[in-house]
Amino acid sequence: METEIHEGGCLCGAVRYRAQGVPASTNLCHCTQCRRQTGSAMPAFATWPRDQVELLRGTPAAYAATPAAERSFCASCGSTLFWRRHASGDVDVFLGTLDRPERIRPPDFELWTVHRQPWVAPVPGATQRREGMSED
């Protein structure tokens, strides 16, 4: 069986990466931090184990909005690239930075739906989490 390969990068091309395999999960996040970072109503993510994501070119800058996680972005063009919880072995890749995001399955779940914009409908079949990952 052939391993899926997904490549992506920032707007200016200074940072490029490769993710191997099927994502462990996919999600939309409606939290205020993600909205502010991206300027979007809700970013989409695909999650892989850290050892399945490798940088091909460049070094992203990072910002820790909270002590629990780090947000990575291109220092040249500002494109958001990754979100990583310090206590996790996973990396969330901002779906919009993939070269072919249409190859990724629809979101498995939505986070922080308490902050969902009223004009955004829930994704059919996705688990709705009013807050973060601790909900089930």
C-alpha positions as CSV (number, residue, x, y, z in Angstrom):
1,M,0.0,0.0,0.0
2,E,1.3,3.4,-1.0
3,T,1.7,6.0,1.8
4,E,-0.2,9.3,1.2
5,I,2.0,12.3,0.8
6,H,0.7,15.8,1.4
7,E,2.8,18.9,0.8
8,G,2.2,22.5,1.5
9,G,3.7,25.8,2.5
10,C,3.2,29.5,3.1
11,L,2.1,32.1,0.7
12,C,5.5,33.4,-0.3
13,G,7.1,29.9,-0.5
14,A,9.8,30.5,2.2
15,V,8.4,27.6,4.3
16,R,7.6,24.2,2.7
17,Y,6.6,21.0,4.5
18,R,5.5,17.4,3.9
19,A,3.0,15.3,5.9
20,Q,3.0,11.6,5.3
21,G,0.1,9.2,5.8
22,V,-3.6,9.7,6.4
23,P,-4.3,12.4,9.0
24,A,-5.2,11.1,12.5
25,S,-8.1,13.6,12.5
26,T,-9.6,16.7,10.8
27,N,-11.4,19.5,12.4
28,L,-12.7,23.1,12.3
29,C,-11.9,25.4,15.2
30,H,-14.2,28.3,16.2
31,C,-12.1,29.6,19.1
32,T,-11.3,33.3,19.3
33,Q,-7.5,32.7,19.2
34,C,-7.7,30.8,15.9
35,R,-10.1,33.4,14.5
36,R,-7.7,36.2,15.4
37,Q,-4.6,34.4,14.1
38,T,-6.1,33.6,10.7
39,G,-8.6,36.5,10.2
40,S,-11.1,33.8,9.3
41,A,-14.4,32.7,10.9
42,M,-13.0,29.3,11.5
43,P,-9.8,27.6,10.3
44,A,-9.7,23.9,9.3
45,F,-7.0,21.5,10.4
46,A,-5.6,18.1,9.6
47,T,-3.6,16.4,12.4
48,W,-0.6,14.1,12.0
49,P,1.9,12.7,14.5
50,R,4.9,15.1,14.7
51,D,7.2,12.5,13.2
52,Q,5.1,12.3,10.0
53,V,5.5,16.1,9.4
54,E,8.8,17.4,8.1
55,L,10.1,20.8,7.1
56,L,11.4,20.8,3.5
57,R,12.5,24.5,3.4
58,G,12.6,27.4,5.9
59,T,12.0,27.7,9.6
60,P,8.6,29.0,10.8
61,A,8.4,31.6,13.5
62,A,6.3,30.7,16.6
63,Y,4.0,32.4,19.0
64,A,2.6,30.9,22.3
65,A,-0.8,32.6,23.0
66,T,-1.1,30.3,26.0
67,P,1.4,28.2,27.9
68,A,-0.2,25.0,26.5
69,A,0.4,25.4,22.8
70,E,2.5,27.1,20.1
71,R,1.3,28.5,16.8
72,S,3.8,28.5,13.9
73,F,3.7,30.9,10.9
74,C,5.9,32.3,8.2
75,A,8.0,35.2,9.4
76,S,8.1,36.7,5.9
77,C,4.4,36.6,4.7
78,G,2.6,35.7,8.0
79,S,0.8,32.6,6.7
80,T,-0.4,30.4,9.6
81,L,1.1,26.9,9.3
82,F,0.9,24.7,12.4
83,W,-0.6,24.5,15.8
84,R,1.1,22.3,18.4
85,R,0.0,21.4,22.0
86,H,3.2,21.0,24.0
87,A,1.9,17.9,25.8
88,S,0.9,16.2,22.6
89,G,2.9,14.2,20.0
90,D,0.7,15.6,17.2
91,V,0.9,18.7,14.9
92,D,-2.2,20.3,13.5
93,V,-1.6,21.6,10.0
94,F,-3.7,24.5,8.8
95,L,-5.6,22.9,5.9
96,G,-5.4,26.1,3.7
97,T,-1.6,25.7,3.5
98,L,-1.8,22.3,1.8
99,D,-1.2,22.3,-1.9
100,R,-4.2,20.0,-2.4
101,P,-6.5,20.4,0.6
102,E,-9.3,18.7,-1.3
103,R,-7.5,15.4,-0.8
104,I,-8.2,15.7,3.0
105,R,-11.5,14.2,4.3
106,P,-14.2,16.5,5.7
107,P,-13.9,17.5,9.4
108,D,-14.3,14.7,12.0
109,F,-15.3,17.3,14.6
110,E,-15.7,21.0,15.4
111,L,-14.2,22.7,18.4
112,W,-15.3,25.7,20.4
113,T,-18.8,25.8,18.8
114,V,-19.9,28.1,21.6
115,H,-18.1,30.7,19.5
116,R,-19.4,29.6,16.1
117,Q,-20.7,32.5,14.0
118,P,-24.5,32.4,13.6
119,W,-24.3,32.2,9.8
120,V,-22.0,29.2,9.8
121,A,-23.8,25.9,9.7
122,P,-22.5,22.7,11.5
123,V,-20.6,20.3,9.2
124,P,-22.9,17.3,8.6
125,G,-21.6,14.2,10.4
126,A,-19.0,16.1,12.4
127,T,-19.0,15.8,16.2
128,Q,-19.8,19.1,17.8
129,R,-17.7,20.1,20.8
130,R,-19.0,23.2,22.6
131,E,-15.5,23.8,24.0
132,G,-12.1,22.1,23.5
133,M,-10.8,18.6,23.3
134,S,-11.6,17.6,26.9
135,E,-15.3,17.2,25.8
136,D,-16.6,13.9,24.5
